[in-house]
Amino acid sequence: MKIGCCTWIFGGEPLAGTAARIKRAGLDGVELFGDISLDPQEVLAVLGDYGLKVFSLTPGDADISHPDAAVRDQAHDYYRRLVDFAAALGGPLISCHGKVTRIAPISTQAEEDAHLIASTRAICELAAAQGQNVVFEILNRYETHQIRTVVEGLAFLAEVGADNLKLLPDAYHMNIEERDPAAALRRAGDKLGLYHAADSNREGIGRGHTDFLAQIAALSDIGYEGPVILETSAPGPNPFSTDKGEGFRAIIEKQLKDSADWLRTARA
């Protein structure tokens, strides 16, 4: 099992410092925050110094389903540059989703769902032109008004109709939205492209009540061979800020190490 983590959880720390923490935690790679201002060769050099691989990219909060065409155009431009950034990094998976924190439509649900489908199709076409694959992250009702369950995600894949698009379910979000997260993973089957893990309180594995043994068994049953990407947080309010106060990065580093140790023991 390969294990990585999202770099954004360290709250804007310089990449070298974050890479050192991730290496000490015993991880194999990263889901890199999609900061397209970074020099991809410098990124590869820094991560290479610590023996870390780029498994995937998580995007900035571009609004691909906004009813205003100008806003969507800005989002599409961001993803065009993100696809180029991914190509320069060797073609990791590209994650996409709607705008986080918009939990109700500005126009109508139907209109914005149509924009989400069209925009995701366009992103997939950009990625396919460079031989890249895309995963759509399934969020929860407190972060989005669109695509909150695996069942909705599968219907969305069918609407988009892109061969290079799969789903990204997250244990933390599933804890809120799925009646049976392990069953949802089995339902995703070969349409599951990437898996995020954090416990029910968004801390490390074992610090909440999520049944990870059931989820790991489900991943094994469907033949998932991709990495597990940890996306944990130090305890504290405001889920949209990773900075929970003094020492939060050390807390996250310990969560990552303990989670990775648990995962490797569970999978053995």
C-alpha positions in Angstrom: 0.0 0.0 0.0 1.3 3.4 -1.0 0.3 6.2 1.4 0.4 10.0 0.8 -1.1 13.1 2.2 -2.4 16.4 0.9 0.2 19.1 1.3 -2.4 21.9 1.9 -3.0 20.5 5.4 0.2 22.1 6.6 -1.1 25.6 6.0 1.1 27.1 3.4 4.4 25.9 4.9 7.3 26.0 2.4 7.4 22.7 0.5 10.8 21.7 1.9 9.5 21.8 5.4 6.4 20.0 4.6 8.3 17.3 2.7 10.5 16.7 5.7 7.5 16.2 7.9 5.9 13.8 5.4 9.1 11.8 5.2 9.5 11.6 9.0 5.9 10.3 9.1 6.9 7.5 6.9 4.7 8.3 3.8 5.5 7.5 0.2 4.3 10.7 -1.5 1.9 13.6 -1.7 -1.2 15.0 -3.1 0.2 18.4 -4.1 -1.8 21.5 -3.7 -2.4 23.0 -7.2 -0.4 26.2 -6.7 0.4 26.8 -10.3 2.8 29.6 -9.5 5.3 27.0 -8.3 8.1 25.9 -10.6 7.4 22.2 -11.3 11.1 21.3 -11.7 11.8 22.8 -8.3 8.9 20.9 -6.8 10.2 17.6 -8.2 13.7 18.4 -6.9 12.5 19.2 -3.4 10.2 16.1 -3.2 12.9 14.0 -4.8 15.4 14.9 -2.1 13.0 13.2 0.3 12.1 10.3 -1.9 8.5 11.4 -2.3 6.3 10.8 -5.3 3.5 13.1 -6.6 0.4 10.9 -6.6 -2.2 13.6 -7.4 -3.0 17.2 -7.5 -5.8 18.9 -5.4 -7.1 22.1 -7.1 -7.5 25.6 -5.8 -11.1 26.6 -5.2 -12.0 27.4 -8.8 -15.8 27.6 -9.4 -16.6 25.5 -12.4 -20.4 25.5 -11.9 -21.0 29.2 -11.3 -23.9 30.6 -13.3 -21.7 33.6 -14.4 -19.8 32.6 -17.5 -17.0 35.0 -16.7 -16.4 33.2 -13.4 -16.5 29.8 -15.1 -14.0 31.1 -17.7 -11.6 32.0 -14.9 -12.0 28.5 -13.5 -11.4 26.9 -16.8 -8.3 28.9 -17.3 -7.0 27.7 -13.9 -7.6 24.1 -14.9 -5.9 24.6 -18.2 -2.8 25.7 -16.3 -3.2 23.0 -13.8 -3.2 20.3 -16.5 0.0 21.8 -17.9 1.4 21.9 -14.4 0.5 18.2 -14.0 2.2 17.3 -17.3 5.4 19.0 -16.1 5.2 16.9 -12.9 5.0 13.7 -14.8 1.2 13.3 -15.1 -0.2 12.7 -11.6 -4.0 12.4 -11.2 -5.8 15.7 -11.4 -8.6 16.2 -8.9 -11.5 18.5 -9.5 -14.7 19.6 -7.7 -17.1 22.5 -7.5 -16.5 25.5 -5.2 -16.1 24.5 -1.6 -18.4 26.3 0.9 -21.1 27.0 -1.7 -23.9 24.9 -0.2 -26.9 26.3 -2.2 -27.3 27.3 -5.9 -27.0 30.9 -6.9 -29.3 30.3 -9.9 -31.0 26.9 -9.9 -29.8 23.4 -9.1 -30.5 22.2 -12.6 -28.5 25.0 -14.3 -25.5 24.7 -12.0 -25.5 20.9 -12.3 -25.4 21.3 -16.1 -22.5 23.7 -15.8 -20.7 21.2 -13.5 -21.1 18.5 -16.1 -20.0 20.6 -19.0 -17.0 22.1 -17.1 -15.8 18.7 -15.9 -16.1 17.3 -19.4 -13.9 20.2 -20.7 -11.3 19.5 -18.0 -11.3 15.8 -18.9 -10.7 16.7 -22.6 -7.8 19.0 -21.6 -6.3 16.2 -19.5 -6.9 13.5 -22.1 -5.0 15.6 -24.7 -1.9 15.2 -22.5 -2.6 11.5 -21.5 -3.8 12.4 -18.0 -6.6 11.1 -15.8 -9.0 13.1 -13.6 -10.8 12.2 -10.4 -13.9 14.0 -9.2 -13.9 14.5 -5.4 -17.2 13.8 -3.6 -17.8 16.3 -0.8 -20.4 16.7 1.9 -23.5 18.9 2.3 -21.6 21.4 4.4 -19.1 22.0 1.6 -21.2 21.7 -1.6 -24.7 21.4 -3.0 -23.5 19.1 -5.8 -22.4 15.4 -5.8 -22.4 14.2 -2.2 -22.6 10.4 -2.5 -21.1 7.7 -4.6 -24.5 7.0 -6.2 -24.7 10.6 -7.3 -21.1 10.4 -8.4 -21.7 7.4 -10.7 -24.6 9.2 -12.3 -22.4 12.2 -12.8 -19.7 10.1 -14.5 -22.3 8.8 -16.9 -23.5 12.4 -17.7 -19.9 13.6 -18.3 -19.1 10.6 -20.4 -15.3 10.8 -20.2 -13.2 7.7 -20.2 -10.4 9.4 -18.2 -12.7 10.4 -15.3 -13.2 8.4 -12.1 -14.4 9.2 -8.5 -12.6 10.3 -5.4 -14.5 9.3 -2.3 -13.3 10.6 1.1 -13.8 8.7 4.4 -14.5 11.9 6.2 -17.2 13.1 3.8 -18.7 9.6 3.5 -19.0 9.6 7.3 -21.6 12.4 6.9 -23.3 11.4 3.6 -23.2 7.6 3.2 -25.4 5.1 5.2 -22.7 2.5 4.7 -19.3 3.9 3.5 -17.8 0.4 2.8 -20.8 -0.5 0.7 -20.4 2.8 -1.2 -16.8 1.9 -2.0 -17.9 -1.5 -3.3 -20.6 0.2 -5.4 -18.0 2.5 -6.9 -16.0 -0.5 -8.0 -13.7 0.1 -10.9 -14.9 3.7 -11.1 -13.0 4.5 -7.9 -9.9 6.4 -9.0 -8.5 7.7 -5.7 -9.3 7.4 -1.9 -8.9 10.0 0.8 -8.8 9.0 4.5 -9.5 11.0 7.7 -11.5 9.9 10.7 -15.0 11.1 11.5 -13.6 14.2 13.2 -11.2 14.8 10.4 -8.3 13.8 12.6 -6.0 10.8 12.0 -7.2 7.2 11.8 -8.3 5.9 15.2 -9.1 9.3 16.6 -12.8 9.1 15.6 -15.4 6.4 15.1 -15.0 5.5 11.4 -14.8 1.8 10.7 -11.6 1.8 8.6 -11.2 -2.0 8.7 -14.5 -2.2 6.7 -13.3 0.4 4.2 -9.9 -1.1 3.7 -11.6 -4.5 3.2 -13.9 -2.9 0.6 -10.9 -1.4 -1.3 -9.3 -4.8 -1.4 -12.5 -6.4 -2.6 -12.8 -4.1 -5.6 -9.1 -4.4 -6.4 -8.1 -0.8 -5.7 -4.4 -0.5 -6.1 -4.0 3.3 -5.9 -2.6 5.2 -2.9 -4.4 6.2 0.2 -4.2 9.9 0.6 -4.5 11.2 4.2 -6.2 14.5 4.6 -6.2 15.1 8.4 -6.5 18.1 10.6 -5.5 19.2 14.1 -8.5 19.5 16.4 -10.2 22.9 16.5 -12.9 25.0 14.9 -13.2 26.3 11.3 -12.9 23.3 9.0 -11.7 25.6 6.1 -8.5 26.6 7.9 -5.8 24.1 8.6 -4.1 26.5 11.1 -5.5 25.5 14.5 -2.9 27.4 16.5 0.6 26.9 17.8 2.0 23.4 17.2 -0.7 22.3 14.7 1.8 21.1 12.2 3.5 18.8 14.7 0.0 17.4 15.6 -0.7 16.6 12.0 2.7 15.0 11.5 1.9 12.7 14.4 -1.5 11.9 13.0 0.0 11.0 9.7 2.6 8.7 11.2 0.0 6.9 13.4 -2.4 6.6 10.5 0.2 5.2 8.1 1.4 2.7 10.8 -2.3 1.6 11.3 -2.9 1.3 7.6 0.1 -0.9 7.0 -0.7 -3.1 9.9 -4.3 -3.5 8.8 -3.4 -4.3 5.2 -0.7 -6.8 6.2 
